Structures are given as structure tokens and as C-alpha cells.
Amino acid sequence: MVHNRLKLTALGFLVFGTVQPSWATYSRVESMGKRADFFMDDISIFDNPANMNIFPNFLIGELGVYRQGPGDTSAEVRRNIDPANSWFGGIFSYSLSKNKESGNLYPQISLGGAFNRRDEELFALLPDSADGNAVPDPATNFDGFLGMTLSNGGMLGSHIYVAMQEGANLQNGTITGAPDPDVNLYALRGDIGLNWPIARNIDGELSIGGATISYGPRTIDPEFSYFVKGRAFSTLEIINGELVPIFNYSVLKAPGREYTKLHFGLGVNVSLDRGFFWLGAQGLFDEDQQSGNRLNADGTVSFNHVSSTKTSQTIRGGLVSFGIERNVWWDWLVLRVGGQKEISYRDQTSTLPGQSFNYIFTNPTNDGSINDAVGFGIGINIEEKLKVDATLAEDLPYTFGNLFSGPMHHLISRISATYSF
């Protein structure tokens, strides 16, 4: 009986592997649809730590992000500007099976970690300053993982994220301003998850977790966040792909801010001849409540914990996104393109005069961020071991002639890489 279950599990993972590309990166996701809700990828370990067991024995890293937003003239000067927010990490696995020689590696344990990665879901809640003190960049930024794959193919995982700074606004290794005991940031996140074979052709994911965030003077109390995320992959042989329902319910809190998020949707992904395609749609039901935060004339956000300023924004709408990639010319070269379109109705109320209004929102088309409409990129695959992905600057086809004359332009906005062994 156990032997049959192992055969079914192996078959399930074989089908899963033929439909889903096994290795993805932030660059790959950014260049083919901006999000990874509807297909499996290695960066999903930060949403569901059980998925670390799918990617045993591999290293991952990112050279960083190079952005030039509207009004940024830094690229007009010919000088070296290193990309921001580089990070690296890896996952290592060890089989506990007594039948390794027969190819059965389960049960198996996995241990992993990453350094310097920014948790953008948490950091999006932070203002620029609190009670007149800077909210600094954290110095730790550490992810730790522990997971296990059971004999039946079920996967379990746990994850912790720690980001801290005390007493100094340290940016890129240099202290900005004078050290101050009120310049602090503490962010701690923990979650557990499972990836379970529900049926022969269905794998289900579920993760739950919590986080606590505090910043500024010690008189500001920390806030607790919690979240539940899930999705399922149901094999559809008729399209040589999978049907993927998803949901995400999160209550994210920081001093002066509470962001409640409810997203649910449905998508598909399909294996093509030498390529891969995915398409998905989801509903957005969010509420953003802020107390004490104020938007300044220079675009920064300041927080005052005794301020009576209150702002609330409700978001109701939908998002459609897609991505496609294909090997071209050679098996080691991949081209990617993708896009997303959000249409939502936003209703904002505020105690500040002139700040209560409603409008229809759509995501930006050309601000160079992860939220804009389209992206494209390339990938290099060397012997299924080393994979390098790059997000190309979206203005590249229009500014290529200015590479050697006129203002300085960049070719690539993000580079990521993985190595499996």
C-alpha cells in the first residue's frame, strides 16, 4: 500500500514538474506578469514555507534593482550607480530514507536561509519618519527556514523573518544624521505552511502566520499582524496545464496603520511547446486605515502618535494578469513578456480638509515599479543548473540608440540567479 502511494506521489510530482517550471526568480516573475499567484516558483517559499521542500539543494541570489522613476534625473549623469537591495540565500536537504539507492528520498528534511532580503509586504506599512525621528532601514533582514517532506509526499515548513535596527539610520553602510536612541525599527514575522497531495491530480497549499512591527521612539507600542494564504493546483490534461484557485486574507498592522486585504481569484497555467503561459483574474477587497500619518509636500509620510489625523480608504475592484515565456533560437535562451491591469473603485475619507473623495483607479503604466502594466525580460539556462534571469528596462526598444550618445540609459532593471546542485 505504501509502495503504491509512493508511486502515485512520484507520478504526481512528475506531472507537476512537467507543467510548472521548477525555478523562478523575482526577475522572472516581474518580467512575465508581475505576480506569481497562479504558478509555482521558488520565491513562493516566502508566502508558504512548505514549498522550500520542492527546491532542495539550490542557491539563489539577486544583484539588486535599478530603478529610474518619473522625475529622477540621476541616470542623466554618466556615473556608476549600483543597484539596490541585493540579497542571497540557499536551501539544503538531507534524505532520511533507508532506500535512497532505489530513488526514494522521502522522508527528507530541509534547512534554508536568506540574507538581506526586504519583506516588502511589511515595509510597505512604514512611514519615512516617526515623531520627528527617521524610520531607518533594518540591518539584519534574515530569513530562516525549516521543512520536511513526509513519506506520502506531504510537505511541511516553517519560516521566520527578522529585521531590526537600533539607534542609527544606517543606509548602505553609512550612518545618516546623528545616532539617536529614538531611531529604531523592529519587524518580526513567522509562519508555518503545508503543501499536501489532496488527490491524485490536486495539490493544496495553506499557510498561516503573524508579524509584529514597531518603529520610532520606544513610547510607540508594537502592532500585531496576521494572515492566511492558500491555493490549489488541479491538473487539467485537456489543456496540458492546471487550474489554480487562490485566496489571501491578511490584516497587516503597524503603529498608525492597519491594512486589511482580501483577495481571491482563479487562474490557469499551460505548458507550451518550448514554453509556458499563465492567465489569472482576482477580486480585490482592501481597506487601508491610517491614524497619525500625514503626506508631506515633498512626498514623504510622517507619523505622529498623538496626532488626531485619521484617513480611511476602501478598495473594491479586480485585477487581470498574464505571463508567457518561450525558448527561442537555442534551448538556453528564454524570452518573457507579461502584464497586469487593475481597475478598482476607491473611496477615501479623512479628517484633513479636502482629503475626502472617491475615484476610479488603475495601475501605472510606466513608473518602472512592480505595479506597472507590462514587463519583459530574458533568461539564460546553463545545463539546467545555473539560471540567470533579467528584467529588461521597458524603454529599451525606444532608447537603444542613445546608449552611446545623449543621456545615460540602463538596459536592465533587475538580475536574479539560481544554482541547483
C-alpha positions as CSV (number, residue, x, y, z in Angstrom):
1,M,0.0,0.0,0.0
2,V,2.8,2.4,0.9
3,H,4.6,1.4,-2.2
4,N,1.6,2.3,-4.3
5,R,1.2,5.6,-2.6
6,L,4.8,6.5,-3.2
7,K,4.3,5.6,-6.9
8,L,1.3,7.9,-7.1
9,T,3.1,10.6,-5.3
10,A,6.1,10.3,-7.7
11,L,3.7,10.4,-10.6
12,G,2.0,13.5,-9.3
13,F,5.3,15.3,-8.9
14,L,6.3,14.2,-12.4
15,V,3.1,15.7,-13.8
16,F,3.5,18.7,-11.7
17,G,7.1,19.2,-12.8
18,T,6.2,18.9,-16.5
19,V,3.6,21.6,-16.2
20,Q,5.2,24.0,-13.8
21,P,8.7,25.5,-14.3
22,S,10.7,24.5,-11.3
23,W,12.9,27.5,-10.9
24,A,11.7,31.1,-10.8
25,T,13.1,34.4,-9.5
26,Y,11.8,37.9,-8.8
27,S,13.2,38.9,-12.2
28,R,11.3,36.1,-14.0
29,V,8.1,37.0,-12.2
30,E,8.5,40.7,-12.7
31,S,9.0,40.3,-16.5
32,M,6.1,37.9,-17.1
33,G,3.1,39.3,-15.3
34,K,4.4,40.9,-12.2
35,R,3.0,38.3,-9.8
36,A,3.3,34.6,-9.1
37,D,-0.1,33.7,-7.7
38,F,-1.0,31.2,-10.4
39,F,2.1,29.2,-10.9
40,M,4.8,27.5,-8.7
41,D,8.1,29.3,-8.2
42,D,10.9,29.3,-5.7
43,I,10.1,32.7,-4.3
44,S,6.8,31.3,-3.2
45,I,8.7,30.0,-0.2
46,F,8.3,33.4,1.4
47,D,4.5,33.0,1.2
48,N,4.3,29.3,2.1
49,P,7.5,27.9,3.7
50,A,6.4,24.3,2.9
51,N,7.3,25.0,-0.7
52,M,11.0,25.0,0.2
53,N,10.9,21.2,0.0
54,I,10.2,21.4,-3.7
55,F,13.5,23.1,-4.3
56,P,16.1,21.1,-2.5
57,N,19.8,21.9,-2.7
58,F,19.8,25.2,-4.5
59,L,21.3,28.7,-4.1
60,I,19.5,31.9,-5.0
61,G,20.6,35.5,-5.2
62,E,19.8,38.8,-6.7
63,L,22.2,41.5,-7.8
64,G,19.5,44.1,-7.0
65,V,17.1,46.5,-8.5
66,Y,17.9,49.5,-10.7
67,R,15.0,52.0,-10.9
68,Q,14.6,55.3,-12.6
69,G,11.2,56.7,-11.7
70,P,9.5,59.8,-13.1
71,G,11.5,62.9,-12.3
72,D,14.6,61.0,-11.4
73,T,17.5,62.6,-13.3
74,S,20.3,60.5,-11.8
75,A,20.7,58.5,-14.9
76,E,21.4,61.6,-17.0
77,V,24.9,61.7,-15.5
78,R,27.4,59.1,-16.7
79,R,28.4,57.5,-13.5
80,N,28.2,54.1,-11.8
81,I,25.1,53.6,-9.7
82,D,25.0,50.2,-8.0
83,P,21.5,48.5,-7.9
84,A,19.7,48.5,-4.6
85,N,18.5,45.7,-2.3
86,S,20.7,42.8,-3.3
87,W,20.3,39.6,-1.4
88,F,21.3,35.9,-1.4
89,G,20.3,32.6,0.2
90,G,20.0,28.9,-0.2
91,I,18.2,25.6,0.7
92,F,19.9,22.4,1.6
93,S,18.2,19.0,2.0
94,Y,19.0,15.7,3.6
95,S,17.2,12.4,3.0
96,L,16.2,10.2,5.9
97,S,15.1,7.4,3.7
98,K,16.6,3.9,4.1
99,N,16.0,3.2,0.4
100,K,18.0,6.1,-1.2
101,E,19.5,3.7,-3.7
102,S,16.1,2.9,-5.2
103,G,15.5,6.6,-5.7
104,N,13.1,7.1,-2.8
105,L,14.4,10.1,-0.9
106,Y,11.4,10.6,1.4
107,P,11.2,11.4,4.3
108,Q,13.6,14.3,3.8
109,I,14.4,17.4,5.9
110,S,15.4,20.8,4.5
111,L,17.1,23.8,6.1
112,G,17.4,27.2,4.4
113,G,18.1,30.9,4.9
114,A,18.4,34.2,3.1
115,F,20.3,37.4,4.0
116,N,19.4,41.0,3.2
117,R,16.0,40.4,1.6
118,R,13.5,43.1,2.2
119,D,10.0,41.9,3.1
120,E,8.1,44.4,1.0
121,E,4.7,43.4,2.4
122,L,5.7,44.6,5.8
123,F,7.9,47.5,4.8
124,A,5.0,49.0,2.7
125,L,3.4,49.9,6.1
126,L,6.3,52.0,7.3
127,P,6.3,55.9,7.1
128,D,9.5,57.8,6.5
129,S,9.7,59.4,9.9
130,A,8.0,58.9,13.3
131,D,7.7,61.8,15.9
132,G,10.4,63.7,14.1
133,N,12.8,60.7,14.0
134,A,13.8,58.8,10.9
135,V,12.4,55.3,10.4
136,P,15.7,53.6,9.4
137,D,16.5,50.7,7.1
138,P,17.0,47.5,9.1
139,A,20.4,46.0,9.4
140,T,19.5,42.3,9.9
141,N,17.0,41.2,7.2
142,F,17.3,37.5,7.9
143,D,15.0,34.7,6.7
144,G,15.3,31.3,8.3
145,F,13.5,28.1,7.1
146,L,13.0,24.5,8.4
147,G,10.9,22.0,6.4
148,M,10.2,18.3,5.9
149,T,8.8,16.1,3.2
150,L,6.9,13.1,4.6
151,S,6.8,9.6,3.1
152,N,3.5,10.2,1.4
153,G,4.7,13.3,-0.3
154,G,3.1,15.8,2.0
155,M,5.3,18.8,2.8
156,L,5.6,20.9,6.0
157,G,7.6,24.1,6.5
158,S,8.2,26.9,8.9
159,H,9.7,30.4,8.4
160,I,10.9,33.3,10.5
161,Y,11.9,36.8,9.3
162,V,13.8,39.3,11.5
163,A,14.6,42.9,10.5
164,M,16.0,45.2,13.2
165,Q,17.8,48.5,13.7
166,E,18.5,50.4,17.0
167,G,19.9,53.8,17.4
168,A,21.1,54.8,14.0
169,N,19.8,55.5,10.5
170,L,22.2,53.2,8.6
171,Q,21.9,53.4,4.8
172,N,24.3,51.4,2.6
173,G,26.8,51.0,5.5
174,T,26.9,54.7,6.3
175,I,25.2,56.5,9.2
176,T,22.9,59.3,8.0
177,G,22.5,62.0,10.6
178,A,23.4,61.7,14.3
179,P,22.9,58.4,16.2
180,D,19.7,58.7,18.2
181,P,18.1,56.2,20.7
182,D,14.7,57.0,19.3
183,V,15.7,55.9,15.8
184,N,14.5,52.3,15.8
185,L,12.8,49.6,13.7
186,Y,11.7,46.1,14.8
187,A,9.9,43.7,12.4
188,L,9.4,40.0,13.2
189,R,7.5,37.6,11.1
190,G,6.8,33.9,11.5
191,D,4.6,31.5,9.5
192,I,4.0,27.8,9.0
193,G,2.7,26.1,5.9
194,L,1.8,22.8,4.2
195,N,1.7,21.6,0.7
196,W,-0.4,18.4,0.6
197,P,-1.4,15.9,-2.1
198,I,-5.2,16.2,-1.7
199,A,-5.9,13.8,-4.6
200,R,-4.0,12.2,-7.4
201,N,-4.3,15.3,-9.6
202,I,-4.7,18.0,-6.9
203,D,-2.1,19.6,-4.6
204,G,-3.3,22.1,-2.0
205,E,-1.3,24.8,-0.2
206,L,-2.1,26.6,3.1
207,S,0.0,28.9,5.2
208,I,-0.8,30.9,8.4
209,G,1.3,33.4,10.3
210,G,1.8,36.6,12.2
211,A,4.1,39.5,12.4
212,T,4.8,42.4,14.8
213,I,6.1,45.8,13.7
214,S,7.4,48.7,15.8
215,Y,9.4,51.8,14.9
216,G,10.5,55.2,16.3
217,P,10.6,56.1,20.0
218,R,10.1,53.3,22.5
219,T,6.9,55.0,23.6
220,I,5.2,53.7,20.4
221,D,3.8,50.3,21.1
222,P,4.2,47.5,18.5
223,E,1.3,46.2,16.5
224,F,0.4,42.6,15.6
225,S,-0.5,41.3,12.1
226,Y,-1.8,38.0,10.9
227,F,-2.5,36.4,7.6
228,V,-3.9,33.2,5.9
229,K,-3.0,32.3,2.4
230,G,-3.9,29.3,0.3
231,R,-4.1,27.9,-3.3
232,A,-4.6,24.6,-5.1
233,F,-3.1,23.2,-8.3
234,S,-5.6,20.9,-10.2
235,T,-4.2,19.2,-13.2
236,L,-6.2,19.6,-16.4
237,E,-5.0,17.2,-19.0
238,I,-7.2,18.7,-21.7
239,I,-5.1,21.9,-21.7
240,N,-1.8,20.3,-20.6
241,G,-1.9,22.6,-17.6
242,E,-3.5,23.4,-14.3
243,L,-6.5,25.2,-12.8
244,V,-5.4,27.4,-9.8
245,P,-7.8,28.9,-7.3
246,I,-6.2,31.3,-4.7
247,F,-7.2,33.3,-1.7
248,N,-5.4,35.7,0.7
249,Y,-6.7,37.2,3.8
250,S,-4.3,39.5,5.7
251,V,-4.6,42.0,8.5
252,L,-1.3,44.0,8.4
253,K,-0.7,46.4,11.3
254,A,1.9,48.9,12.2
255,P,1.8,51.9,14.6
256,G,-0.7,54.3,12.9
257,R,-1.7,52.0,10.2
258,E,-3.9,48.9,9.5
259,Y,-4.3,47.4,6.1
260,T,-6.9,44.6,5.6
261,K,-6.6,42.6,2.5
262,L,-9.0,40.1,1.0
263,H,-8.0,38.7,-2.4
264,F,-9.4,35.7,-4.2
265,G,-9.2,34.5,-7.8
266,L,-8.9,31.8,-10.4
267,G,-6.2,31.2,-13.0
268,V,-4.7,28.6,-15.3
269,N,-1.2,27.8,-16.4
270,V,-0.3,25.8,-19.5
271,S,2.8,24.1,-20.8
272,L,3.5,25.1,-24.4
273,D,6.0,23.7,-26.9
274,R,9.2,25.0,-25.5
275,G,7.4,27.5,-23.4
276,F,4.9,28.3,-20.6
277,F,1.8,30.5,-20.3
278,W,-0.4,31.6,-17.4
279,L,-3.5,33.8,-17.0
280,G,-5.5,34.8,-14.0
281,A,-8.0,37.2,-12.5
282,Q,-8.7,38.1,-8.9
283,G,-11.0,40.3,-6.9
284,L,-9.6,42.9,-4.6
285,F,-11.4,43.9,-1.3
286,D,-9.0,46.1,0.7
287,E,-9.2,48.7,3.5
288,D,-6.4,51.0,4.5
289,Q,-6.8,52.9,7.8
290,Q,-4.2,55.4,8.9
291,S,-4.1,57.3,12.1
292,G,-1.4,59.9,12.7
293,N,0.2,59.6,9.3
294,R,0.5,62.7,7.1
295,L,1.5,63.0,3.5
296,N,4.0,65.9,3.2
297,A,4.5,68.3,0.3
298,D,7.8,66.5,-0.6
299,G,6.0,63.1,-1.0
300,T,7.3,61.7,2.3
301,V,5.0,60.3,5.0
302,S,5.4,61.4,8.6
303,F,3.8,59.7,11.7
304,N,2.9,61.4,14.9
305,H,1.4,59.0,17.5
306,V,-0.5,61.8,19.3
307,S,-2.0,63.3,16.1
308,S,-5.8,63.2,15.6
309,T,-5.4,62.8,11.8
310,K,-7.3,59.9,10.5
311,T,-7.7,58.6,6.9
312,S,-9.5,55.5,5.6
313,Q,-9.6,54.2,2.1
314,T,-11.6,51.3,0.8
315,I,-10.6,49.5,-2.4
316,R,-13.1,47.4,-4.4
317,G,-12.1,46.0,-7.8
318,G,-10.4,43.4,-9.9
319,L,-7.0,42.6,-11.4
320,V,-6.3,40.6,-14.6
321,S,-2.7,39.4,-15.3
322,F,-0.9,37.1,-17.7
323,G,2.6,35.9,-18.5
324,I,4.3,34.0,-21.2
325,E,7.8,32.7,-21.9
326,R,9.4,30.6,-24.6
327,N,12.8,29.3,-25.6
328,V,14.0,31.0,-28.8
329,W,16.8,30.1,-31.1
330,W,18.6,28.0,-28.6
331,D,17.5,25.9,-25.6
332,W,19.4,28.0,-23.2
333,L,17.8,31.3,-24.1
334,V,14.3,32.4,-22.9
335,L,12.3,35.4,-23.8
336,R,9.4,36.6,-21.5
337,V,6.6,39.1,-21.5
338,G,3.6,39.8,-19.3
339,G,1.3,42.3,-18.0
340,Q,-1.4,43.3,-15.5
341,K,-4.4,45.6,-15.4
342,E,-6.2,46.7,-12.2
343,I,-9.5,48.6,-12.2
344,S,-10.8,49.5,-8.8
345,Y,-13.1,52.0,-7.1
346,R,-11.5,53.8,-4.2
347,D,-13.4,55.7,-1.6
348,Q,-11.3,57.9,0.8
349,T,-12.4,59.7,3.9
350,S,-10.2,61.9,6.1
351,T,-10.3,64.3,9.0
352,L,-8.0,66.6,6.9
353,P,-9.9,69.2,4.9
354,G,-10.1,68.4,1.2
355,Q,-8.9,64.8,1.6
356,S,-12.3,63.0,1.3
357,F,-13.1,61.9,-2.2
358,N,-13.6,58.8,-4.4
359,Y,-12.3,57.9,-7.8
360,I,-11.7,55.0,-10.2
361,F,-8.1,53.7,-10.1
362,T,-5.9,51.8,-12.5
363,N,-2.3,50.8,-12.0
364,P,0.5,52.9,-13.6
365,T,1.9,52.1,-17.0
366,N,5.4,53.5,-16.9
367,D,6.7,54.1,-13.4
368,G,9.2,51.3,-13.6
369,S,7.8,49.6,-10.5
370,I,6.5,46.1,-9.8
371,N,3.0,47.6,-10.0
372,D,3.1,49.0,-13.6
373,A,1.3,47.5,-16.5
374,V,3.8,45.5,-18.5
375,G,7.3,43.9,-18.4
376,F,9.6,41.8,-20.4
377,G,12.9,40.0,-19.9
378,I,15.3,37.3,-20.8
379,G,16.6,34.1,-19.1
380,I,19.7,32.1,-19.6
381,N,19.7,28.4,-18.6
382,I,23.1,26.6,-18.4
383,E,22.8,22.8,-18.3
384,E,19.7,23.0,-16.0
385,K,22.0,24.1,-13.2
386,L,22.8,27.8,-13.4
387,K,19.8,30.0,-14.4
388,V,20.1,33.8,-14.7
389,D,17.1,36.0,-15.2
390,A,16.9,39.7,-16.1
391,T,14.1,42.2,-16.3
392,L,14.8,44.5,-19.2
393,A,14.2,48.2,-18.9
394,E,10.8,48.8,-20.6
395,D,12.2,51.9,-22.5
396,L,15.0,49.8,-24.1
397,P,13.4,49.5,-27.6
398,Y,12.9,53.2,-27.7
399,T,16.3,54.4,-26.3
400,F,18.7,51.9,-27.7
401,G,20.1,54.5,-30.0
402,N,21.1,56.7,-27.0
403,L,23.4,54.1,-25.4
404,F,26.5,55.7,-26.7
405,S,25.3,59.3,-27.0
406,G,23.0,61.6,-25.1
407,P,21.7,60.9,-21.6
408,M,22.8,57.6,-20.0
409,H,20.2,54.8,-20.1
410,H,20.1,51.5,-18.4
411,L,19.4,48.2,-20.2
412,I,18.3,46.0,-17.2
413,S,16.3,46.8,-14.1
414,R,16.8,43.6,-12.1
415,I,19.0,40.5,-12.3
416,S,18.4,37.3,-10.3
417,A,20.1,33.9,-10.4
418,T,19.7,30.3,-9.0
419,Y,22.0,27.4,-9.0
420,S,20.9,23.8,-8.2
421,F,23.2,21.0,-7.2
